[in-house]
């Protein structure tokens, strides 16, 4: 479930929900190894977790086609990268009871349309890109140029990361062997209950995880203080975690930087190109561009949902004592999750007038606080939605839609005017630079000043014509030519007179 800009809005509004994670690894000169970390020791982050849940598709895709390093070329390399990442997450979290790995199975019917369109689009874009590349190569050959050599690399179709493919079957077999090997060789794994839900089990990975959590809560003797942590980048994991109503639930995700400051030399973030660590090292070929440093994995962060629950309690505390029914934080959390569906959802179309970047969630929150006392109850009651109360909320949103669209149109017009103004200024600067380049330098003008009158006249006419052509276009008529001649003649006369006076003075 995609909610564009939701994580950014959340982390900026409730800043203390995010905490950087301290990692431990072993470096024996062969790179960082997380498998050898003794994570039977206490967690260095000062918090212990009982259950770790891995939404495996959030691990598979970055490992198969990473952004910050060359993609693995064979299935074996891909599976090895996935295993290394699992080792990293497990060593960072150090779960004490359960490790649950869930791979996406067949998606619900409501999401199949979205998946199908996305995958067809991906395949079409790849074909179009290949056609454009081949067209450019043919044009270069026709002009007698030699196109760059194609890299001999087998194409990997990312659409195979889909339930029912041979690739996913091989991956499930690898993960079973991986789990068996870790339990037999790593002491800390021996006390873990490891569960693998592969692509043969229907449902998205995150939904299978939530179903497991709910089943655990229903068991006799369940400890309500169990600490859960779920790894994944999808914004919907935040809402799913809130919907569990667990007292201790955390999301683990890679650090997200909203303003990219990548070095264009090495592609890494955190430094500028002139400060690139690779500048100090010479390549074997002898060129003076430094070799890029080895890619470091992105830092990990905790997103503590129990802190977010406290923020929501403070946000809606003003409702307590104003409601004709009991104030219940759990109902408010459910209503908050439900309202988030209006701004982004993989299963339902979102409302076009609501965009988080335009303050839609802030508007819905204020509208909810204002309308709730008169609604007679909450928008949701467990899995049930009270449609009559939701209708009142949507009617309020409908009254604001016209102004929202007008404001959006004004903003688009302002952006267009600013863009056109910048382009006009850029063009004016370019024309001025070209005009300055066409004017003879001072040394040339001084040399011409000492020459004969015909030479001065010719130089002045040439400079004036070039200047006019660059400033007003090259299509000047007879009047322009006459004006240039007159101006040149006047300048020549002045120059000649000056020369005569200088000569007289010399005599």
VEXKE-20691 format. One record per residue (C-alpha): residue in three letters; x, y, z. Coordinates in steps of 0.1 Angstrom, whole numbers, padded with zeros to 4 digits, always signed. Layout:
residues N
ALAXYZ ...
//
This chain:
residues 507
UNK+0000+0000+0000 UNK+0017+0032-0012 UNK+0011+0065+0006 UNK+0033+0091-0011 UNK+0052+0114+0012 UNK+0036+0098+0043 UNK+0069+0089+0060 UNK+0083+0123+0053 UNK+0053+0141+0068 UNK+0053+0118+0098 UNK+0090+0121+0106 UNK+0089+0159+0102 UNK+0058+0164+0123 UNK+0067+0139+0151 UNK+0105+0140+0151 UNK+0112+0118+0181 UNK+0097+0087+0165 UNK+0130+0082+0146 UNK+0162+0069+0162 UNK+0194+0059+0145 UNK+0205+0023+0151 UNK+0240+0013+0162 UNK+0253-0017+0143 UNK+0281-0042+0151 UNK+0301-0061+0125 UNK+0333-0081+0121 UNK+0359-0068+0096 UNK+0388-0092+0090 UNK+0401-0074+0059 UNK+0376-0090+0036 UNK+0347-0066+0041 UNK+0321-0064+0068 UNK+0307-0097+0080 UNK+0276-0098+0101 UNK+0273-0136+0103 UNK+0302-0137+0128 UNK+0288-0111+0152 UNK+0281-0126+0186 UNK+0246-0113+0190 UNK+0239-0134+0221 UNK+0252-0103+0240 UNK+0229-0075+0249 UNK+0217-0052+0221 UNK+0240-0021+0219 UNK+0209+0001+0213 UNK+0197-0005+0248 UNK+0165-0022+0238 UNK+0157-0059+0234 UNK+0133-0074+0209 UNK+0114-0107+0211 UNK+0101-0111+0176 UNK+0116-0100+0143 UNK+0095-0100+0111 UNK+0111-0096+0076 UNK+0090-0085+0047 UNK+0112-0103+0023 UNK+0102-0084-0009 UNK+0117-0053+0007 UNK+0150-0073+0009 UNK+0149-0092-0024 UNK+0144-0062-0047 UNK+0173-0040-0033 UNK+0196-0071-0034 UNK+0187-0081-0069 UNK+0190-0046-0084 UNK+0209-0023-0060 UNK+0211+0014-0065 UNK+0246+0020-0051 UNK+0267-0008-0066 UNK+0268-0031-0097 UNK+0239-0056-0098 UNK+0248-0093-0092 UNK+0249-0112-0125 UNK+0239-0147-0114 UNK+0212-0163-0092 UNK+0239-0175-0068 UNK+0252-0140-0064 UNK+0217-0126-0058 UNK+0209-0152-0032 UNK+0242-0146-0015 UNK+0234-0109-0013 UNK+0200-0117+0002 UNK+0216-0140+0028 UNK+0242-0113+0038 UNK+0214-0087+0042 UNK+0194-0111+0064 UNK+0226-0116+0085 UNK+0229-0079+0089 UNK+0193-0073+0100 UNK+0194-0102+0125 UNK+0227-0091+0139 UNK+0214-0055+0143 UNK+0181-0065+0160 UNK+0191-0096+0179 UNK+0157-0112+0183 UNK+0153-0135+0213 UNK+0123-0156+0204 UNK+0109-0156+0168 UNK+0123-0148+0133 UNK+0095-0147+0108 UNK+0103-0143+0070 UNK+0074-0136+0047 UNK+0077-0136+0009 UNK+0048-0121-0012 UNK+0024-0148-0023 UNK-0005-0143-0047 UNK-0019-0108-0040 UNK-0055-0101-0033 UNK-0077-0095-0063 UNK-0080-0058-0055 UNK-0043-0053-0060 UNK-0038-0075-0091 UNK-0048-0047-0115 UNK-0022-0024-0100 UNK+0005-0051-0102 UNK-0004-0061-0137 UNK-0003-0025-0150 UNK+0030-0018-0132 UNK+0047-0050-0146 UNK+0034-0044-0182 UNK+0047-0008-0179 UNK+0081-0020-0168 UNK+0084-0045-0197 UNK+0073-0018-0222 UNK+0098+0007-0209 UNK+0127-0018-0212 UNK+0117-0026-0248 UNK+0114+0012-0257 UNK+0148+0019-0241 UNK+0164-0009-0261 UNK+0148+0004-0294 UNK+0161+0039-0287 UNK+0196+0027-0280 UNK+0196+0006-0312 UNK+0184+0036-0332 UNK+0212+0058-0319 UNK+0237+0031-0326 UNK+0225+0028-0362 UNK+0227+0065-0367 UNK+0263+0066-0354 UNK+0273+0038-0378 UNK+0256+0056-0407 UNK+0278+0087-0399 UNK+0309+0066-0398 UNK+0312+0068-0360 UNK+0319+0038-0337 UNK+0293+0033-0310 UNK+0303+0022-0275 UNK+0308-0015-0271 UNK+0278-0032-0256 UNK+0285-0049-0223 UNK+0281-0087-0226 UNK+0256-0090-0198 UNK+0226-0112-0196 UNK+0194-0093-0191 UNK+0176-0101-0159 UNK+0138-0095-0160 UNK+0127-0082-0126 UNK+0092-0094-0133 UNK+0104-0129-0123 UNK+0102-0117-0086 UNK+0066-0129-0088 UNK+0048-0159-0072 UNK+0049-0190-0093 UNK+0082-0183-0112 UNK+0112-0206-0112 UNK+0133-0179-0097 UNK+0110-0177-0066 UNK+0111-0215-0062 UNK+0149-0215-0063 UNK+0149-0186-0037 UNK+0126-0205-0013 UNK+0149-0236-0016 UNK+0180-0213-0009 UNK+0163-0197+0022 UNK+0154-0231+0036 UNK+0191-0242+0033 UNK+0202-0209+0046 UNK+0181-0212+0078 UNK+0192-0248+0083 UNK+0229-0238+0080 UNK+0226-0208+0104 UNK+0208-0229+0131 UNK+0235-0255+0129 UNK+0265-0232+0128 UNK+0256-0199+0146 UNK+0249-0204+0184 UNK+0225-0175+0187 UNK+0202-0189+0161 UNK+0197-0222+0180 UNK+0173-0206+0205 UNK+0153-0189+0177 UNK+0120-0202+0163 UNK+0124-0195+0126 UNK+0094-0194+0103 UNK+0095-0191+0065 UNK+0063-0183+0046 UNK+0073-0185+0010 UNK+0055-0175-0022 UNK+0034-0206-0022 UNK+0014-0192+0007 UNK-0012-0167-0006 UNK-0012-0130+0005 UNK+0013-0102+0006 UNK+0042-0106+0030 UNK+0032-0078+0053 UNK-0004-0091+0055 UNK+0009-0126+0064 UNK+0030-0110+0091 UNK+0000-0091+0106 UNK-0021-0123+0105 UNK+0006-0141+0125 UNK+0008-0112+0151 UNK-0030-0113+0155 UNK-0030-0151+0160 UNK-0003-0148+0186 UNK-0024-0122+0205 UNK-0053-0146+0205 UNK-0032-0174+0222 UNK-0037-0181+0259 UNK-0008-0168+0280 UNK+0003-0142+0254 UNK+0025-0116+0270 UNK+0011-0081+0261 UNK+0046-0066+0267 UNK+0061-0087+0238 UNK+0084-0064+0218 UNK+0079-0067+0180 UNK+0100-0052+0152 UNK+0092-0053+0115 UNK+0117-0046+0087 UNK+0104-0029+0056 UNK+0103+0003+0036 UNK+0066+0005+0027 UNK+0047+0033+0044 UNK+0018+0010+0050 UNK+0038-0010+0075 UNK+0035+0020+0098 UNK-0003+0019+0096 UNK-0004-0019+0099 UNK+0018-0017+0130 UNK-0005+0009+0146 UNK-0036-0012+0138 UNK-0022-0041+0159 UNK-0026-0019+0190 UNK+0006-0035+0204 UNK+0022-0016+0232 UNK+0057-0022+0219 UNK+0060-0022+0181 UNK+0089-0008+0160 UNK+0095-0005+0123 UNK+0131-0010+0111 UNK+0140+0007+0078 UNK+0169+0021+0059 UNK+0177+0058+0064 UNK+0159+0080+0039 UNK+0174+0112+0027 UNK+0149+0136+0012 UNK+0174+0159-0005 UNK+0199+0138-0024 UNK+0235+0151-0021 UNK+0252+0123-0041 UNK+0288+0128-0052 UNK+0288+0126-0090 UNK+0322+0109-0090 UNK+0314+0078-0069 UNK+0276+0080-0065 UNK+0278+0080-0027 UNK+0260+0104-0004 UNK+0274+0124+0025 UNK+0302+0144+0007 UNK+0307+0166-0023 UNK+0326+0156-0054 UNK+0356+0178-0046 UNK+0358+0161-0012 UNK+0354+0126-0026 UNK+0376+0101-0006 UNK+0385+0084-0039 UNK+0404+0115-0052 UNK+0434+0107-0031 UNK+0439+0072-0047 UNK+0452+0067-0082 UNK+0438+0041-0105 UNK+0461+0014-0119 UNK+0456+0029-0154 UNK+0473+0061-0143 UNK+0445+0086-0148 UNK+0442+0112-0120 UNK+0405+0105-0112 UNK+0404+0087-0079 UNK+0388+0052-0076 UNK+0354+0054-0060 UNK+0353+0042-0024 UNK+0337+0009-0016 UNK+0299+0013-0012 UNK+0288+0014+0024 UNK+0253+0000+0032 UNK+0227+0026+0041 UNK+0223+0033+0078 UNK+0194+0017+0096 UNK+0168+0035+0117 UNK+0141+0026+0143 UNK+0107+0041+0139 UNK+0091+0035+0173 UNK+0053+0032+0169 UNK+0049+0033+0207 UNK+0063+0069+0206 UNK+0039+0077+0177 UNK+0010+0065+0198 UNK+0021+0089+0225 UNK+0022+0117+0200 UNK-0013+0109+0188 UNK-0026+0108+0223 UNK-0012+0144+0228 UNK-0026+0155+0194 UNK-0062+0144+0202 UNK-0061+0151+0240 UNK-0082+0182+0235 UNK-0112+0159+0226 UNK-0113+0144+0261 UNK-0141+0159+0280 UNK-0158+0173+0249 UNK-0173+0141+0236 UNK-0208+0128+0244 UNK-0192+0093+0245 UNK-0162+0078+0261 UNK-0127+0090+0250 UNK-0108+0059+0237 UNK-0073+0063+0223 UNK-0075+0029+0205 UNK-0106+0040+0186 UNK-0088+0072+0177 UNK-0057+0053+0164 UNK-0081+0032+0142 UNK-0097+0064+0129 UNK-0063+0079+0121 UNK-0053+0049+0101 UNK-0086+0049+0083 UNK-0082+0086+0074 UNK-0048+0079+0059 UNK-0065+0056+0034 UNK-0080+0088+0017 UNK-0045+0100+0007 UNK-0030+0068-0006 UNK-0040+0031-0010 UNK-0030+0003-0033 UNK-0066-0012-0031 UNK-0087+0019-0035 UNK-0083+0051-0056 UNK-0073+0080-0034 UNK-0093+0113-0034 UNK-0078+0137-0060 UNK-0082+0167-0038 UNK-0061+0153-0010 UNK-0023+0153-0012 UNK-0001+0150+0018 UNK+0024+0175+0003 UNK-0004+0201+0003 UNK-0012+0195+0040 UNK-0041+0170+0034 UNK-0034+0150+0066 UNK-0032+0181+0087 UNK-0065+0193+0073 UNK-0082+0159+0079 UNK-0068+0158+0115 UNK-0083+0193+0122 UNK-0115+0184+0105 UNK-0118+0152+0125 UNK-0112+0170+0158 UNK-0139+0196+0149 UNK-0165+0171+0137 UNK-0161+0142+0161 UNK-0182+0156+0190 UNK-0212+0159+0167 UNK-0208+0125+0150 UNK-0221+0106+0180 UNK-0193+0080+0178 UNK-0161+0070+0161 UNK-0156+0064+0123 UNK-0146+0028+0129 UNK-0155+0001+0154 UNK-0129-0026+0150 UNK-0131-0039+0114 UNK-0165-0022+0108 UNK-0167+0013+0093 UNK-0197+0036+0102 UNK-0205+0049+0067 UNK-0230+0075+0079 UNK-0203+0092+0100 UNK-0178+0089+0072 UNK-0203+0105+0049 UNK-0204+0136+0072 UNK-0166+0138+0070 UNK-0165+0135+0033 UNK-0192+0161+0029 UNK-0169+0185+0048 UNK-0140+0176+0025 UNK-0163+0182-0005 UNK-0170+0217+0006 UNK-0133+0224+0006 UNK-0125+0208-0028 UNK-0133+0238-0050 UNK-0109+0260-0030 UNK-0082+0233-0030 UNK-0083+0230-0068 UNK-0083+0268-0072 UNK-0052+0270-0049 UNK-0035+0242-0067 UNK-0042+0259-0101 UNK-0027+0292-0087 UNK+0004+0274-0075 UNK+0008+0257-0108 UNK+0005+0291-0126 UNK+0030+0307-0103 UNK+0054+0279-0108 UNK+0050+0282-0146 UNK+0056+0320-0145 UNK+0087+0315-0124 UNK+0100+0288-0147 UNK+0094+0310-0178 UNK+0111+0340-0160 UNK+0141+0319-0152 UNK+0144+0307-0187 UNK+0141+0342-0201 UNK+0168+0355-0178 UNK+0190+0326-0188 UNK+0185+0333-0225 UNK+0192+0371-0219 UNK+0225+0362-0201 UNK+0235+0339-0229 UNK+0228+0365-0256 UNK+0248+0391-0235 UNK+0277+0368-0232 UNK+0277+0361-0269 UNK+0276+0398-0277 UNK+0306+0405-0254 UNK+0326+0378-0270 UNK+0320+0394-0305 UNK+0333+0428-0295 UNK+0371+0431-0303 UNK+0394+0432-0273 UNK+0411+0464-0261 UNK+0444+0455-0277 UNK+0428+0451-0311 UNK+0409+0484-0307 UNK+0442+0502-0298 UNK+0459+0487-0329 UNK+0431+0498-0351 UNK+0431+0533-0336 UNK+0467+0537-0350 UNK+0458+0525-0385 UNK+0444+0542-0416 UNK+0409+0557-0418 UNK+0396+0530-0442 UNK+0408+0502-0419 UNK+0391+0519-0389 UNK+0359+0524-0408 UNK+0358+0488-0419 UNK+0365+0475-0383 UNK+0338+0498-0368 UNK+0312+0487-0394 UNK+0320+0451-0387 UNK+0318+0454-0349 UNK+0285+0474-0351 UNK+0269+0449-0375 UNK+0279+0419-0353 UNK+0266+0436-0322 UNK+0233+0445-0338 UNK+0229+0410-0352 UNK+0234+0394-0318 UNK+0210+0418-0300 UNK+0182+0423-0325 UNK+0186+0394-0350 UNK+0204+0392-0382 UNK+0176+0404-0405 UNK+0184+0442-0404 UNK+0172+0462-0435 UNK+0187+0491-0454 UNK+0179+0516-0427 UNK+0199+0496-0402 UNK+0228+0495-0426 UNK+0226+0532-0432 UNK+0225+0538-0395 UNK+0256+0517-0390 UNK+0274+0535-0418 UNK+0265+0568-0403 UNK+0277+0558-0369 UNK+0309+0543-0383 UNK+0315+0575-0403 UNK+0310+0596-0372 UNK+0334+0575-0352 UNK+0360+0576-0380 UNK+0357+0613-0383 UNK+0363+0617-0346 UNK+0392+0593-0347 UNK+0407+0612-0377 UNK+0404+0646-0360 UNK+0420+0633-0328 UNK+0449+0619-0349 UNK+0454+0653-0365 UNK+0455+0671-0332 UNK+0480+0646-0319 UNK+0502+0652-0349 UNK+0500+0690-0346 UNK+0509+0688-0310 UNK+0539+0667-0318 UNK+0551+0692-0344 
//
